[in-house]
């Protein structure tokens, strides 16, 4: 994840702080949860997002959608 990507996500979180809930999943050939709704509510989401490393590989959108459902 580039610093630009993180900045965009942080701005969106700040704007929606009072009405939105966020969870983040990163995917390529595999999927993994970056943070979930509980992490967002307890304030640990930003720290987890900042520590996340960009996955480098193909993107499998179908598998990622199934992962979050």
Phi, psi and omega in degrees: 000131180275163178297329177297315179299316180297317180300318179297315181296316180297319178298316179298318179298316180296317180297321185264009189309320185274342185233349185249153172239142182232148166220155181226135175234138175250144182216150169212244174284344174232170178236151172207147178280127176277308172207155181249183183297325178296318177299320179296315182292324183270004173087008181265359184296315183297318178298316179295321179296318181294332180276345186292133177264142180294131176279130182247113177173194176290160175255132178243083185299319180302311180295324179294318177297316177298325179298318183277342177279000000 
